[in-house]
Amino acid sequence: MRLVRKIASELGLDDLESGIDVVGTIAIVKFPPVEREKKAKIAERIMEEMKNVKTVLEQEGPVDGEFRTRKLVYVAGIDTRVTTHKENGIILMVDVERCYFSPRLSTERLRIASLCSENETVLNMFAGVGPFSILIAKKVGASVTSIELNKVACIYHAKNCKLNKVSVDIFNSDSRFSDSFLRQRYQRIIMPFPSKSNLFLCQAVSLLMEGGTIHYYRHMRGKSEREAKQHLEKELQEILPRAEWKIRRVRDVGPAMYELVADIILSDR
């Protein structure tokens, strides 16, 4: 982010990473290995420049674990991990340390919602605090079912449904065992777990209606976007040789690492 680089340069920290996420009133920053005083100065300047930011937290390490959470350390402002985030006309309460949430996927969530129709049945296999599910239910009025393994995220998902006055069926479970509690097939399935969604793709296929669509998110390495897409093509050809798909870039997630989505249509199994 240019703002962080600018502030870092002014303070003689040109190697500061550009990664910063702003969730509601919380800014999450990746700092270089410098003393706490310099981090605090950058944090204070961030709050001066970004009037909506009231808390600055440092992210230590990557998003990790089965719940895709991140370790956060307080730097400046109000010492909290809970905030209310607004995007695409919905409100989301989130604990940024105990729940996965990325504000960088706002445009992608809106894209998926725009593809849904009122009479569709939609399954979100990795729902988190509900950003995909709630947006679809709110904007389109589709029938949405959410699955989420993280119990804390499920609690916030339920709160967010009330905040946005929508109804979503929420299951606190592992998507691999969804046959034990889901009693229908779906016209659209969303799989926003790019580091491990390949482990769940066959389960998604078993839950999809004939002619339905799967939105399959993956992190793929490649020297270029084209190479990363070729790797995903190969993966899909091995798993779903009879399917049709269109692959698009969602965002860059690191050096030679891309988040891609394949919009998959299954018409003949």
Buried (B, 14 or more C-beta within 10 A) or exposed (E): BEBBBEBBEEBEBEEBBEBBBBBBBBBBBBBEEBEEEBBEBBBBBBBEEBEEBBBBBBBEEEBEEEBBBBBBEBBBBEEBBBBEBEBBEBBBBBBBBBBBBBBEBBEBBBBBBEEBEEEBBBBBBBBBBBBBBBBBBBBBBBBBBBBBBBEBBBBBBBBBBEBBEBEBEBBBBBBBEBEEEBEEBBBBBBBBBBBEBBEBBEBBBEBBBEEBBBBBBBBBEBEEBEEBBBBBBEBBEEBBEEBEBEBEBBEEBEEEEBBBBBBBEBEEE
